[in-house]
Amino acid sequence: MNTAQLYIKMKMMEEVAATQVAWILLYVQEGIAEAWKDNLLDELAKGELEVESAEQLFAKIRNNFGEISEEERKIEQLRTIEQGGRTYDKYVQEFKKVTKGSSYEGRPLIEEFKRGLNRAIRRKLAKAEEPPTTIGEWQERVVRLDRNQRQRRVCWRGMWHAQGEMHNQEGEDHIGEKGDK
């Protein structure tokens, strides 16, 4: 929030309050903050609430969330991060980034990592003969499985392509033979 306040003072002083407020709200994202922003926007649209300045909006943010420490912010990110449509590799890297400064370690860290994984991979690893026991093992196995799956897909595509080429050539040869007779 300090960064946003500084930016507005240095770069957006000439802008009207509505533009400043809109710019600030662009950066209110993820988790509870995003739900709060959606409610605020609804109230503004219905005329139930007015925000006349950037400072007034900052005050509302402080009232609702207080001053959030870096550690609290990291913990919130850690508790809400999910793989979704990302590759496992990307999820692992983003998880590592969020982990730094969160104070999570050991079993709680592993559980948050597993919670964020897509269900299929989580089940696959939990059913493994020797399931991973450390965060490093979980991350390594997830990345390895992802790479293996991607390599298999490439191989299958190559086989399908090759089979399609063979069928096309056989069909052309066969047609050519009939045409010659």
MIGU-880912 format. One line per 2 residues: their letters; for each residue x, y, z of N, C-alpha, C. Coordinates in nm, 4 decimals, always signed. Each point is the difference from the previous one (the first is absolute). Example, Ala and Ser with C-alpha at 12.3 -4.5 7.8 and 13.67 -1.06 7.14 Angstrom:
2
as	+1.3190,-0.5690,+0.7800,-0.0890,+0.1190,+0.0000,+0.0900,+0.1200,+0.0000  -0.0350,+0.1050,-0.0720,+0.0820,+0.1190,+0.0060,-0.0770,+0.1090,+0.0730
***
This chain:
181
mn	+0.0821,-0.1175,+0.0000,-0.0821,+0.1175,+0.0000,+0.0879,+0.1257,+0.0000  +0.1097,-0.0076,+0.0687,+0.0914,+0.1147,+0.0012,+0.0496,+0.0334,-0.1396
ta	+0.0273,-0.1027,-0.0778,+0.0476,+0.0201,-0.1369,-0.1057,+0.0708,-0.0839  -0.1247,-0.0437,+0.0163,-0.1090,+0.0622,-0.0760,-0.0171,+0.1463,+0.0399
ql	+0.0078,+0.0279,+0.1282,-0.0132,+0.1384,+0.0463,+0.1123,+0.0866,-0.0568  +0.1201,-0.0520,+0.0034,+0.1141,+0.0733,-0.0535,-0.0154,+0.0247,-0.1501
yi	-0.0430,-0.1013,-0.0739,-0.0179,+0.0128,-0.1447,-0.1034,+0.1086,-0.0315  -0.1097,-0.0008,+0.0726,-0.1039,+0.1004,-0.0245,+0.0534,+0.1396,+0.0277
km	+0.0753,+0.0153,+0.1084,+0.0551,+0.1315,+0.0324,+0.1010,+0.0459,-0.1042  +0.0773,-0.0926,-0.0554,+0.1054,+0.0388,-0.0932,-0.0470,+0.0070,-0.1450
km	-0.0867,-0.0911,-0.0407,-0.0331,-0.0110,-0.1420,-0.1450,+0.0339,-0.0354  -0.0884,-0.0009,+0.0998,-0.1418,+0.0158,-0.0336,-0.0662,+0.1194,+0.0683
me	+0.0776,+0.0929,+0.0500,-0.0572,+0.1149,+0.0713,-0.0953,+0.0801,-0.0878  +0.0277,+0.0051,-0.1280,-0.0825,+0.0793,-0.0912,-0.1277,-0.0734,-0.0408
ev	-0.0058,-0.1287,+0.0275,-0.1173,-0.0784,-0.0392,-0.1182,+0.0295,+0.0921  -0.1202,-0.0139,-0.0527,-0.1194,+0.0187,+0.0834,-0.0102,-0.1163,+0.0978
aa	-0.0720,+0.0212,+0.1078,-0.0110,-0.1001,+0.1065,-0.0548,-0.1332,-0.0524  -0.0969,+0.0063,-0.0907,-0.0594,-0.1243,-0.0526,+0.1051,-0.0852,-0.0710
tq	+0.0909,+0.0621,-0.0716,+0.1061,-0.0720,-0.0697,+0.0962,-0.0612,+0.1011  +0.0333,+0.0738,+0.1033,+0.0884,-0.0524,+0.1041,-0.0638,-0.1198,+0.0696
va	-0.1275,+0.0115,+0.0345,-0.0716,-0.1086,+0.0677,-0.0054,-0.1235,-0.0902  -0.0308,+0.0202,-0.1269,-0.0051,-0.1126,-0.0946,+0.1365,-0.0675,-0.0098
wi	+0.1066,+0.0790,-0.0060,+0.1346,-0.0563,-0.0086,+0.0317,-0.0837,+0.1236  -0.0331,+0.0499,+0.1176,+0.0250,-0.0742,+0.1241,-0.0768,-0.1323,-0.0019
ll	-0.1264,+0.0042,-0.0398,-0.0830,-0.1209,+0.0009,+0.0493,-0.1062,-0.0981  +0.0725,+0.0421,-0.1028,+0.0577,-0.0986,-0.0928,+0.0948,-0.0948,+0.0723
yv	+0.0624,+0.0473,+0.1059,+0.0990,-0.0795,+0.0717,-0.0562,-0.0711,+0.1230  -0.1284,+0.0153,+0.0254,-0.0645,-0.0735,+0.1092,-0.0469,-0.1320,-0.0611
qe	+0.0804,-0.1049,+0.0233,-0.0265,-0.1287,-0.0652,+0.0200,-0.1145,+0.0971  -0.0562,-0.1122,-0.0345,+0.0184,-0.1280,+0.0668,-0.0690,-0.0086,+0.1354
gi	-0.0583,-0.1144,+0.0243,-0.0557,-0.0337,+0.1291,-0.1055,+0.0963,+0.0506  +0.0065,+0.0269,+0.1277,-0.0977,+0.0834,+0.0681,+0.0011,+0.1425,-0.0547
ae	+0.1168,+0.0500,-0.0334,+0.0110,+0.1374,-0.0507,-0.0805,+0.0172,-0.1287  +0.0035,-0.0997,-0.0862,-0.0742,+0.0109,-0.1261,-0.1506,-0.0020,+0.0255
aw	-0.0452,-0.0837,+0.0932,-0.1421,-0.0038,+0.0354,-0.0424,+0.1347,+0.0594  +0.0851,+0.0568,+0.0849,-0.0278,+0.1312,+0.0589,-0.0127,+0.1045,-0.1107
kd	+0.0928,-0.0027,-0.0959,-0.0027,+0.0956,-0.1116,-0.1296,-0.0144,-0.0799  -0.0420,-0.1241,-0.0273,-0.1238,-0.0215,-0.0751,-0.1200,+0.0596,+0.0731
nl	-0.0048,-0.0192,+0.1321,-0.1089,+0.0579,+0.0794,+0.0051,+0.1528,-0.0039  +0.1195,+0.0558,+0.0113,+0.0178,+0.1446,-0.0053,-0.0482,+0.0550,-0.1346
ld	+0.0381,-0.0669,-0.1084,-0.0416,+0.0447,-0.1338,-0.1513,-0.0063,-0.0164  -0.0628,-0.1041,+0.0561,-0.1469,-0.0095,-0.0040,-0.0643,+0.1172,+0.0737
el	+0.0537,+0.0307,+0.1194,-0.0537,+0.1115,+0.0785,+0.0184,+0.1322,-0.0733  +0.1147,+0.0167,-0.0640,+0.0244,+0.1224,-0.0769,-0.0967,+0.0100,-0.1169
ak	-0.0207,-0.1099,-0.0703,-0.0891,-0.0008,-0.1167,-0.1450,+0.0312,+0.0391  -0.0411,-0.0470,+0.1180,-0.1378,+0.0228,+0.0462,-0.0177,+0.1364,+0.0656
ge	+0.1103,+0.0726,+0.0161,-0.0068,+0.1311,+0.0638,-0.0114,-0.0077,+0.1513  +0.0235,-0.1163,+0.0562,-0.0086,-0.0184,+0.1450,+0.1250,+0.0513,+0.0717
le	+0.1042,+0.0261,-0.0758,+0.1278,+0.0385,+0.0576,+0.0708,+0.0939,-0.0961  +0.0750,+0.0935,+0.0554,+0.0828,+0.0881,-0.0817,+0.1423,-0.0029,+0.0519
ve	+0.0925,-0.0057,-0.0909,+0.1412,+0.0117,+0.0344,+0.0496,+0.1214,-0.0768  +0.0272,+0.1059,+0.0739,+0.0308,+0.1281,-0.0634,+0.1477,+0.0237,-0.0233
sa	+0.0861,-0.0845,+0.0584,+0.1435,+0.0206,-0.0192,+0.0749,-0.1312,+0.0208  +0.1226,-0.0015,-0.0484,+0.0858,-0.1163,+0.0190,+0.0254,-0.0223,+0.1490
eq	+0.0185,+0.1092,+0.0746,+0.0253,-0.0129,+0.1440,-0.1186,-0.0619,+0.0722  -0.1197,+0.0346,-0.0434,-0.1198,-0.0591,+0.0603,-0.0041,-0.1505,-0.0274
lf	+0.0381,-0.0393,-0.1215,+0.0043,-0.1426,-0.0322,+0.1069,-0.0713,+0.0825  +0.1165,+0.0605,+0.0136,+0.1050,-0.0607,+0.0826,-0.0486,-0.0173,+0.1439
ak	-0.0745,+0.0968,+0.0506,-0.0537,-0.0093,+0.1359,-0.0979,-0.1172,+0.0103  -0.0837,-0.0183,-0.1017,-0.0943,-0.1130,-0.0006,+0.0761,-0.1329,-0.0026
ir	+0.1051,-0.0051,-0.0774,+0.0805,-0.1228,-0.0072,+0.0615,-0.0289,+0.1367  +0.0558,+0.1030,+0.0630,+0.0610,-0.0182,+0.1334,-0.1051,-0.0440,+0.1018
nn	-0.1198,+0.0584,-0.0060,-0.1071,-0.0376,+0.0935,-0.0403,-0.1454,-0.0170  -0.0046,-0.0463,-0.1236,-0.0439,-0.1373,-0.0260,+0.1089,-0.1033,+0.0207
fg	+0.1222,+0.0373,-0.0286,+0.1068,-0.0999,+0.0029,+0.1118,+0.0316,+0.0976  +0.0044,+0.1224,+0.0503,+0.1106,+0.0381,+0.0860,+0.1286,+0.0039,-0.0811
ei	+0.1071,+0.0242,+0.0666,+0.1297,-0.0045,-0.0671,+0.0440,-0.1456,-0.0022  +0.0113,-0.0555,-0.1154,+0.0357,-0.1409,-0.0144,+0.1503,-0.0112,-0.0154
se	+0.0597,-0.0844,+0.0829,+0.1444,-0.0191,-0.0089,+0.0322,-0.0841,-0.1228  +0.1234,+0.0052,-0.0408,+0.0459,-0.0791,-0.1144,-0.0225,-0.1484,+0.0275
ee	+0.0282,-0.0436,+0.1227,-0.0192,-0.1406,+0.0355,-0.1468,-0.0397,-0.0108  -0.0909,+0.0841,+0.0491,-0.1433,-0.0299,-0.0096,-0.0447,-0.0067,-0.1455
rk	+0.0517,+0.0897,-0.0809,-0.0352,-0.0007,-0.1431,+0.0480,-0.1284,-0.0664  +0.1229,-0.0414,+0.0337,+0.0556,-0.1232,-0.0570,-0.0825,-0.1216,+0.0440
ie	-0.0397,-0.0027,+0.1260,-0.0807,-0.1116,+0.0507,-0.1340,-0.0048,-0.0728  -0.0620,+0.1148,-0.0194,-0.1269,+0.0053,-0.0737,+0.0185,-0.0529,-0.1424
ql	+0.1082,+0.0406,-0.0655,+0.0270,-0.0502,-0.1357,+0.0230,-0.1502,+0.0020  +0.0742,-0.0463,+0.0985,+0.0319,-0.1426,+0.0113,-0.1267,-0.0820,+0.0210
rt	-0.0934,+0.0535,+0.0759,-0.1226,-0.0732,+0.0312,-0.1014,+0.0055,-0.1141  +0.0252,+0.0830,-0.1011,-0.0961,+0.0103,-0.1100,+0.0577,-0.0393,-0.1355
ie	+0.1305,-0.0220,-0.0095,+0.0589,-0.0339,-0.1293,-0.0492,-0.1381,-0.0452  -0.0341,-0.0094,-0.1275,-0.0432,-0.1264,-0.0590,+0.0646,-0.0147,-0.1367
qg	+0.0177,-0.1240,-0.0392,+0.0618,-0.0279,-0.1295,-0.0891,+0.0462,-0.1134  -0.1261,-0.0349,+0.0053,-0.0919,+0.0369,-0.1072,+0.0495,-0.0518,-0.1344
gr	+0.0051,+0.0861,-0.1000,+0.0420,-0.0393,-0.1338,+0.1496,+0.0097,-0.0245  +0.0764,+0.0345,+0.1032,+0.1454,+0.0118,-0.0164,+0.0649,-0.1370,-0.0112
ty	+0.1172,-0.0026,-0.0610,+0.0786,-0.1232,+0.0017,+0.0471,-0.0214,+0.1433  +0.0358,-0.1240,+0.0315,+0.0492,-0.0304,+0.1346,+0.1284,+0.0783,+0.0266
dk	+0.0833,+0.0090,-0.1023,+0.1258,+0.0745,+0.0112,-0.0253,+0.1441,+0.0448  -0.0947,+0.0643,-0.0657,-0.0309,+0.1390,+0.0321,-0.0604,+0.0102,+0.1399
yv	-0.0887,-0.0929,+0.0353,-0.0596,+0.0005,+0.1332,+0.1082,-0.0133,+0.1068  +0.0938,-0.0921,-0.0198,+0.1081,-0.0200,+0.0972,+0.0797,+0.1293,+0.0172
qe	+0.0357,+0.0653,-0.1104,+0.0791,+0.1223,+0.0085,-0.0765,+0.1126,+0.0709  -0.1285,+0.0140,-0.0317,-0.0794,+0.1042,+0.0653,-0.0204,-0.0327,+0.1477
fk	-0.0161,-0.1279,+0.0323,-0.0150,-0.0408,+0.1394,+0.1268,+0.0335,+0.0779  +0.1158,-0.0296,-0.0596,+0.1274,+0.0314,+0.0665,+0.0117,+0.1506,+0.0264
kv	-0.0416,+0.0791,-0.0973,+0.0072,+0.1457,+0.0136,-0.0878,+0.0483,+0.1158  -0.1212,-0.0531,+0.0077,-0.0931,+0.0398,+0.1046,+0.0466,-0.0497,+0.1374
tk	+0.0659,-0.1147,+0.0025,+0.0459,-0.0598,+0.1252,+0.1013,+0.0880,+0.0725  +0.0869,+0.0636,-0.0764,+0.1037,+0.0844,+0.0611,-0.0640,+0.1096,+0.0832
gs	+0.0348,+0.0031,+0.1273,-0.0522,+0.1025,+0.0895,-0.1319,-0.0344,+0.0651  -0.0515,-0.1218,-0.0226,-0.1293,-0.0370,+0.0574,+0.0130,-0.0622,+0.1386
sy	+0.1165,-0.0448,+0.0358,+0.0304,-0.0704,+0.1250,-0.0579,-0.1414,+0.0041  -0.0598,-0.0460,-0.1081,-0.0483,-0.1382,-0.0066,+0.1175,-0.0913,-0.0267
eg	-0.0020,-0.1178,+0.0621,+0.1012,-0.1010,-0.0278,-0.0543,-0.1354,+0.0414  +0.0714,-0.1050,-0.0358,-0.0377,-0.1348,+0.0402,-0.1367,-0.0423,-0.0501
rp	-0.0731,-0.0724,+0.0844,-0.1292,-0.0579,-0.0369,-0.1020,+0.1041,-0.0466  -0.0154,+0.1144,+0.0713,-0.0979,+0.0994,-0.0483,+0.0304,+0.0495,-0.1416
li	+0.1272,+0.0153,-0.0325,+0.0394,+0.0441,-0.1332,-0.0358,-0.1067,-0.1040  +0.0271,-0.1248,+0.0317,-0.0342,-0.1109,-0.0906,-0.1513,-0.0039,-0.0233
ee	-0.0769,+0.0151,+0.1068,-0.1463,-0.0054,-0.0134,-0.0525,+0.1136,-0.0875  +0.0555,+0.1190,+0.0117,-0.0425,+0.1114,-0.0861,+0.0380,-0.0275,-0.1450
fk	+0.1182,-0.0572,-0.0210,+0.0430,-0.0340,-0.1355,-0.0958,-0.1018,-0.0615  -0.0300,-0.1048,+0.0750,-0.0902,-0.1046,-0.0493,-0.1396,+0.0558,-0.0262
rg	-0.0501,+0.0854,+0.0889,-0.1330,+0.0578,-0.0156,-0.0127,+0.0749,-0.1316  +0.1071,+0.0684,-0.0402,-0.0037,+0.0792,-0.1220,+0.0130,-0.0793,-0.1290
ln	+0.0459,-0.1239,+0.0108,+0.0157,-0.0836,-0.1197,-0.1352,-0.0428,-0.0553  -0.0046,-0.0247,-0.1290,-0.1202,-0.0591,-0.0581,-0.0187,-0.1394,+0.0596
ra	-0.1243,-0.0367,+0.0195,-0.0363,-0.1229,+0.0714,+0.0660,-0.1256,-0.0588  +0.0054,-0.0130,-0.1296,+0.0524,-0.1222,-0.0634,+0.1446,-0.0267,+0.0399
ir	+0.0840,+0.1012,-0.0069,+0.1421,-0.0201,+0.0331,+0.0172,-0.0236,+0.1494  -0.0802,+0.0670,+0.0810,+0.0073,-0.0183,+0.1454,-0.0312,-0.1456,+0.0356
rk	-0.1037,-0.0554,-0.0620,-0.0371,-0.1402,+0.0257,+0.1091,-0.0949,-0.0484  +0.0514,+0.0281,-0.1190,+0.1023,-0.0863,-0.0584,+0.1219,-0.0105,+0.0927
la	+0.0448,+0.1126,+0.0511,+0.1174,-0.0006,+0.0874,-0.0308,-0.0602,+0.1366  -0.1203,+0.0214,+0.0513,-0.0364,-0.0559,+0.1304,-0.0079,-0.1524,-0.0067
ka	-0.0343,-0.0550,-0.1173,-0.0120,-0.1451,-0.0164,+0.1315,-0.0656,-0.0405  +0.1034,+0.0789,-0.0193,+0.1294,-0.0544,-0.0416,+0.0524,-0.0976,+0.1048
ee	+0.0799,-0.0964,-0.0458,+0.0593,-0.0971,+0.0917,+0.0734,+0.0693,+0.1127  +0.0773,+0.0998,-0.0358,+0.0720,+0.0791,+0.0998,-0.0380,+0.1462,-0.0193
pp	-0.1073,+0.0449,+0.0658,-0.0419,+0.1394,-0.0176,+0.1081,+0.0965,+0.0501  +0.0064,+0.1175,-0.0595,+0.0981,+0.0998,+0.0448,-0.0253,+0.0372,+0.1465
tt	+0.1068,+0.0361,+0.0701,-0.0151,+0.0344,+0.1417,+0.0481,+0.1409,+0.0329  +0.0730,+0.0626,-0.0907,+0.0464,+0.1373,+0.0237,-0.0546,+0.0897,-0.1099
ig	+0.0029,+0.1294,+0.0227,-0.0481,+0.0934,-0.1020,+0.0851,-0.0103,-0.1260  +0.1294,-0.0173,+0.0165,+0.0892,-0.0148,-0.1154,-0.0347,-0.1230,-0.0827
ew	-0.0285,-0.1129,+0.0679,-0.0377,-0.1221,-0.0719,-0.1319,+0.0191,-0.0731  -0.0975,+0.0643,+0.0665,-0.1283,+0.0248,-0.0659,+0.0189,+0.0836,-0.1255
qe	+0.0763,+0.1062,+0.0116,+0.0192,+0.0885,-0.1145,+0.0754,-0.0698,-0.1115  +0.1030,-0.0754,+0.0340,+0.0788,-0.0716,-0.0998,-0.0844,-0.1039,-0.0727
rv	-0.0792,-0.0765,+0.0742,-0.0824,-0.1046,-0.0617,-0.1083,+0.0593,-0.0890  -0.0590,+0.1095,+0.0424,-0.1042,+0.0652,-0.0801,+0.0575,+0.0476,-0.1321
vr	+0.1155,+0.0633,+0.0052,+0.0633,+0.0509,-0.1220,+0.0386,-0.1162,-0.0905  +0.0539,-0.1072,+0.0570,+0.0391,-0.1159,-0.0804,-0.1225,-0.0630,-0.0677
ld	-0.1089,-0.0164,+0.0739,-0.1225,-0.0550,-0.0591,-0.0513,+0.0888,-0.1131  +0.0039,+0.1302,+0.0208,-0.0453,+0.0942,-0.1021,+0.0833,-0.0139,-0.1268
rn	+0.1302,-0.0041,+0.0166,+0.0874,-0.0123,-0.1178,-0.0230,-0.1328,-0.0711  -0.0168,-0.1078,+0.0762,-0.0271,-0.1309,-0.0611,-0.1307,+0.0020,-0.0780
qr	-0.1029,+0.0616,+0.0579,-0.1287,+0.0084,-0.0698,+0.0114,+0.0793,-0.1289  +0.0720,+0.1114,+0.0062,+0.0171,+0.0815,-0.1218,+0.0790,-0.0754,-0.1064
qr	+0.1032,-0.0751,+0.0409,+0.0785,-0.0787,-0.0958,-0.0856,-0.1089,-0.0633  -0.0852,-0.0648,+0.0817,-0.0897,-0.1032,-0.0547,-0.0944,+0.0598,-0.1033
rv	-0.0531,+0.1197,+0.0296,-0.0908,+0.0646,-0.0954,+0.0705,+0.0282,-0.1322  +0.1241,+0.0469,+0.0078,+0.0774,+0.0282,-0.1209,+0.0215,-0.1286,-0.0787
cw	+0.0346,-0.1073,+0.0698,+0.0203,-0.1296,-0.0673,-0.1281,-0.0472,-0.0662  -0.1122,+0.0105,+0.0715,-0.1269,-0.0436,-0.0579,-0.0358,+0.0826,-0.1231
rg	+0.0224,+0.1301,+0.0090,-0.0291,+0.0842,-0.1164,+0.0862,-0.0410,-0.1187  +0.1267,-0.0281,+0.0281,+0.0906,-0.0435,-0.1058,-0.0458,-0.1314,-0.0612
mw	-0.0454,-0.0930,+0.0852,-0.0480,-0.1293,-0.0510,-0.1261,+0.0194,-0.0831  -0.0921,+0.0835,+0.0480,-0.1220,+0.0250,-0.0753,+0.0313,+0.0626,-0.1353
ha	+0.0918,+0.0941,+0.0016,+0.0388,+0.0653,-0.1240,+0.0617,-0.1013,-0.0962  +0.0905,-0.0829,+0.0523,+0.0658,-0.1003,-0.0842,-0.1014,-0.0994,-0.0550
qg	-0.0952,-0.0435,+0.0839,-0.1022,-0.0943,-0.0469,-0.0874,+0.0643,-0.1061  -0.0322,+0.1263,+0.0198,-0.0807,+0.0711,-0.0991,+0.0724,+0.0087,-0.1328
em	+0.1298,+0.0253,+0.0025,+0.0802,+0.0064,-0.1216,+0.0013,-0.1364,-0.0698  +0.0159,-0.1077,+0.0804,+0.0023,-0.1350,-0.0586,-0.1323,-0.0302,-0.0679
hn	-0.1118,+0.0331,+0.0659,-0.1309,-0.0264,-0.0586,-0.0204,+0.0810,-0.1271  +0.0452,+0.1240,+0.0007,-0.0129,+0.0838,-0.1189,+0.0801,-0.0590,-0.1159
qe	+0.1232,-0.0452,+0.0272,+0.0841,-0.0560,-0.1052,-0.0585,-0.1306,-0.0518  -0.0497,-0.0847,+0.0917,-0.0606,-0.1270,-0.0430,-0.1217,+0.0280,-0.0859
ge	-0.0807,+0.0955,+0.0401,-0.1197,+0.0343,-0.0761,+0.0363,+0.0519,-0.1374  +0.1023,+0.0828,-0.0098,+0.0420,+0.0542,-0.1285,+0.0533,-0.1109,-0.0895
dh	+0.0805,-0.0919,+0.0576,+0.0539,-0.1096,-0.0797,-0.1136,-0.0869,-0.0519  -0.0949,-0.0283,+0.0843,-0.1111,-0.0860,-0.0369,-0.0846,+0.0637,-0.1095
ig	-0.0265,+0.1292,+0.0143,-0.0776,+0.0703,-0.1009,+0.0758,+0.0026,-0.1311  +0.1268,+0.0235,+0.0098,+0.0833,+0.0041,-0.1195,-0.0030,-0.1339,-0.0745
ek	+0.0023,-0.1114,+0.0748,-0.0032,-0.1313,-0.0622,-0.1304,-0.0201,-0.0734  -0.1116,+0.0386,+0.0628,-0.1301,-0.0183,-0.0631,-0.0090,+0.0847,-0.1262
gd	+0.0532,+0.1215,+0.0073,-0.0044,+0.0898,-0.1150,+0.0806,-0.0561,-0.1158  +0.1057,-0.0788,+0.0287,+0.0855,-0.0541,-0.1056,-0.0672,-0.1156,-0.0694
k	-0.0893,-0.0691,+0.0675,-0.0587,-0.1215,-0.0597,-0.1025,+0.0280,-0.1017
***
